[in-house]
Amino acid sequence: MRYMLDTCVLIDLIKDSDVLDKDVISIIKDYSNTLCVSFETIREMIVLFNIGKLRGKGWNSSNDVLRFITDDMGIVVLPLTAEVADTYSRLELNVQQNHKDPSDHIIISHAITNRITLISSDTKFPFYCKQGLSLIVNRK
């Protein structure tokens, strides 16, 4: 099975944080699963590294961050495509909760387009399930 990790879940995983619930950890540790991230998550991670908000693992460059995610963690980076852009252009936004983050909207659109279950800690994401998002919420 394929799962897409939201940026916040990937950061928690990299930090070896204790904030991932047991169900999410069991999905991640099951090597029969394929873990993916949107290219948008990679872009966010590189920005965080470049502005000094993401450090660790002996990284000296943003390329080190990318290589750690893809080579060391074995996570597949999914490219942005015209199909993802089409889903993004039609996405009904969660205005009730003032959800304005365009990176979140791209990641959600990516998961919907590729029919991949998204794992996130974001409490605003369940709104998008009625638009086709398959979601596991990290509740810890």
Order of alpha helices (4+ residues) and beta strands (2+ residues): beta-alpha-alpha-beta-alpha-alpha-beta-alpha-alpha-beta-beta
